[in-house]
Amino acid sequence: MLILRTPRVTRTKLEDISPSPMEHRKQQAEAELAAEAAKGRAGANVEAIGEALKDTDKAKRLGAVEALRALQNKQAIGLLNKSLRNTVFEVRYHAVEALAGISKKYSERIARATAALEGDPSPANHEALGSIYYEYATLEMEEPSIQLHLYRNALEHLRNAFGPKPDPAVLVRAALCLERLGEADAAWRAYKDVLAVRPESPEALLGVARLQYDRGQFDQLRDTCRRLLDIPDATLDDPTSSVLTLWAEGPQQAPGRTQPPVMR
């Protein structure tokens, strides 16, 4: 059973006093409007939403929390965790609620997929359950021991979905699970198997790049980063692109290097 976190909230300031029902409804309406505005203005731009969390207008901060709740990606989870320390009580409260709601949603999805698998232990149902575990794990919103539990379960079910010729999309998820579980050699082989079928798989190349970095294979890492940057339709966020460019163009660094690692 997955544990829903209930972060501790301490009331210490006058602004932490709960609003009246009328004021609360007003704030909720403002928050919903602000959330819609944030989505329309920034889309998936988490940085812009993060700036709204610092706005002096409380409604905009609440709207930013709602926008993050809707995004539900790794960056959004990180900002929701930071919001637990926001100076405005309502922002902290809604951040707690958002994180608990996301965790509950995945628990319910896992329960439904588990029931389906028990009724029909087919490769397709193993893949469906493994993919939910994988999606939840990659948000990295739980404690380390729970994270490992999620990755182990994801790997187990994804492996049970393998046929004679595993789907590269399933195999690359299994490879990342192996990587996160510390099984670097097995992850390396899995990423290579993906690249044998899909030479321009960004996910597999990023996995290889991370492992090359960990192994100190900097010449090979530079070549892998160049391959990634040459993929015309690769969807890479700005921080990842910056790091890849740094490694592709910069000088080789020895252990004790100052250059940052490939994004994880």
N, C-alpha and C positions, 0 to 999 in steps of 0.2 A: 504494500500500500504506500503510495507516494504521500509525502508529508507536505501539507500546505503551510507555508511559513506565515507567521504572524509577528512581524517586526514590532519591537517595543516602541511606543510613542509616549513621550513625556510632555505634559502640559506645564508650561512655566511662565507664559506671558499673557498679557491682556488680550492680544490678538488671537490666542488659542481658545477663547471662550466660544462655545458653540453658538451659531447664529440662530435667530428665531426662525420658525417654519417659513414665514413669508420671505425673510431675507435669504434663507437657504434656497427656496424655489427661484428667487431672482438670480442668485449666484449660479444655480444650475443652468438656467436659461442663458446667462451670459457665457458660461463655460461651453455650452453646446455650440453657441454661435462662434465663439473664439476657436473651438476645435475645427469647425467647418472652414473657417477662414484660414486656419493654419494648414489644413489639408489642401485647400485650393491654392494657397500661395506657395507652399513649400513642397507639396507632394511627399516624396520619400526623403526629403532633405532633412535629416535628423539634426544637422547642425543648426538650421534655422529654428527648428522647434526647440532645441536646447537653449537658444538665445531667449525665446519667449518665456522660458522658466525663470529667467532673471528679471523679467519686466516688473516695473513698479505696480502695474495694474494686476491685481490679484486674479481677475477673471481671465486674463491672458495666460497666467501661469496654470490655472485650472484647465483652460482649453488646451494648453500644451500637453498636460498629463493625459487628457482624453485622446489627443492625436497620437501620443506614444502608445496608449492602450490599443488603438486601432492598428498601428503599424506592426507591433509584436515581432520585431526583428531583434538581433543581438544588440545593435546600437541603442534601440529604444529601451530594451531591458536595462542596459547600463545607465541610461538617463533616469529611468524610473527608480533604480536603486539610489542614485544620487538625490533624487527628489525626497527620499525618506529623511534627508537632513535639511530640507527647505525650511526657511524661517516662518513660513505661513502654515498654520496647522492644517487648514483644509487641503493644501497641496500634499502634505505628508499623508493625510488620511486617504485621499483619493489614490495616491501612489501605492499605499499598502493594499487598498481595495483592488487596484488594477493588477498588481502582481499576484495576489491571491486568486483573482478571477482567471488569469491566464493559466496558473497552475491547475486550478480546478477544471478548466476546459480540457487540458491535456489528460488529466486523470479520467475524465468522462470518456474522451475519445479512446483512450487505452482500454477502458473497461468494455466499450462497445466492440472494439476490434478483437479483444480477447474472447468475448462471447461468440463472435462470428467464427473465429479460428477453432474454438472448441466444437462448434457445430459442423465445420468443414475444414479440416486441417490441410488445405490445399496450398501450393506454393504462392498463389496469388494472395491468400489471406495472411500467410507468413510475411510476404512483402509489405502488405498494407500495415500490419502491426509494427514490423520493424521500421518502416518509414516514419510512423508516428513517434516511436521512441527516439529515432534519429533526429527528427525535427525538434523535439523537446530538448534533447541533449545539447544540440548545437546552439540553443539560446543561451546556454551556460548561466542559468538563473538559479540553480540549486547548489546545495553544499557539495564539496568535492566527493564525498562518499556516495551521495545520490547521483551525481554526474556519472561516476564510474558504473553504477548500477544501470543507469539509462543506456550508456554505451554498450555494456555487456548484453543487455536484452536486445538492443537494436542489432548488434552483430549476430546474435544467435538466430534471430528470425530472418534477417537478410540472407544468411548462409542457407537457411532452409528453403529460401526462394530460388536458389541457384539451380539452373537446369544444366544440361550438357554444355551449353554455351551461355554463360551468365550474361545478363543484360549489363552493358558497361555502366549505365546509370546506377544500377543496384550495386555493382562491384565497387564503384568509386565511393559509395557511402560506406560499404563494408571496410574499405581501405582506410577511410578516415577514422572509423571506430577503432580499428587496429592501432592506428597511429596514436589516438588519444589514450588507449589502454597500454601504451608503452611497448607494443609489439612491432618495433620499427622494421625488422627484416621482412616480416609477413606483409606489412603495409607497403614496403618498397616493391615486393613482388606483385601485389595487387594493383598498385598504380601502374607498373610496367605492363601488366596484362591489359589494363584499360587503354594505355597508349598504343599497344599493338593493334588495337581495333579502331581507336579514335585518336590519331596522333595529335590532334589539336584540341583535346579536352582540357579546358582551363582548370577544372577542379583537380584532375590528375597531375597536371604540370605544377600546380601550386603545391600539391602534396609532395611531389618529387623535390621541388625547390626547398621546402621546409626540411626535408630529410637530408638533402645535400648540405644545407646550412649546419644542421646538427652534427653532421659527419666532418665538417670542415672542408668539404669539396668545393672550394670557391671558384675554380675555373669552370667546373661543370655547372655550378649555380649560375654563373654569369651567362652561360649559353642558354640555360633553361629560362632565365628571365627574359632574354632576347626573344626566345621562341614565343613566350607568353605575350609580349608586347607586340609581336608581329601578327597575332591572330586578329583578323579584322573585326569579327563580331563578338569578341570576348567582352563580357560585362564585368568590369573591375571598378571598385570604388576608388575615390581619389587617393586615400592613404595607401592602398595597396599598389596603385599605379605609381605613386611617388617612390615607394620602396623598391619596386621592380626596376624603375628607371635608374635609381641610385646604384643598384647592383649591376645592372646591365652596362652602365656607362662609367661607373667609378672604378678606382684602382682596387686591386685585390687586397683584402685585409687578412691579417694573420689573427690567431687567437688573441683576445684582449682588444679586439677591434672596436672602433667607435661607431661604425655603421650599424643601423638597426637591423634586426632579423627580418626575414620575409614575414608578412602579416600572417597571423594564425587565426 
